[in-house]
Amino acid sequence: MMQKVFNILFFFLIFPALAAATGTVKSDIPKVNPHDGNGHCDLCHVASRENLDSWFTFPSTKKKMRLDYNATCRQCHGVEFGHGVGKKAKMNKENLPMDAEGKIACAITCHDMHVKAKDPEQARYHLRATQMELCLSCHKN
């Protein structure tokens, strides 16, 4: 339990402060991009790549994440990342998925790491829909 508390404090308080103070983060550990499709699924998911690819694995098991949706994304993207995250949307024209509390969550509301989009911007940022559709889902035009 204490290790989990330390990890949360480190990722949300200590790490951003150190990175800001030094201007860079140096590490001998190579950075791994879980978004590139090269099998680094276990950085975010509880299940292994083999289990995620298996049709024997229940969809509910495949959706289990190591941390909650926002904490998963913020492990790498930092605390400044996430427009509207943690807020309840006043409107949702596109019927975007929300977390269990009905709040905006990085990995499921605006982004979908497994999206196969034809639009280059949508594909690059793993957007669930086009940028315009996402914006206008919650904001008036």
Secondary structure, 3 states (H helix, E strand, C coil): CHHHHHHHHHHHHHHHHHHHHHCCCCCCCCCCCHHHCCCCHHHCECCCHHHHHCCCCCHHHHCCECCCHHHHHHHHHCCCCCCCCCCECCCCCCCCCCCCCCECCHHHHHECCCCCCCCHHHHHCCECCCHHHHHHHHCCC
